[in-house]
Amino acid sequence: MGGELLYNFPNWYNAKFAPKLFYEDINSDVLKDVIVVLISGAGSGISTKEIHVLNQVHDPYSRYEEVPVESINAAVKRLVKIEQKGNEITALIGKKKYVVDYKKFGYQTPVDHPGVGAIENYEPKDGILYGTTNVFVTIPEAYIGSIKVKYAWDGKMYKAESAVFKANPYKHQVD
């Protein structure tokens, strides 16, 4: 093509956390893609990420084309309904219902509404892109579980196709 392509990721630098770089085929076209996970925010128990996927294409040259990825927060908002009644927090994902009593962890803080997204991550595994985020009742200590989102290529973008909730396995001692 007579030149190199340059991809610019503004504000990619974070003094404490390095970006992650993956090279894996995540759209099943046999061509490896570049996945760049950048820190978009960090501090006081919070770590939010920004993801960029560069799909490799041959036409007839080998090049990369950035494609959109649904954010983990948008995916959770679309796929998961979180409710609270008393001490119980319920995550509804499709027909599955997950219930957690946040008091069993020793959290005494009153909750207005549980939140999502204080800790985020994206990572490919076995040719599939996954994103994870925490479900919390207060930042940063009151983590009650996480939501793992599975992404799929729809021909135009990577969009979340499913989600699962995993409760925090660490039960705190309640006095």
Secondary structure, DSSP 8 states (H G I E B T S, - for coil): --S------TT---SS---EEEEE--SSSSS-EEEEEEEEEEETTEEEEEEEEEEEEESSSEEEEEE-B--HHHHHHHHEEEEEETTEEEEEETTEEEEEEGGGGT-----SS-EEEEEEEEEEETTEEEEEEEEEEETTTEEEEEEEEEEEE-SSSEEEEEEEEEE-S------
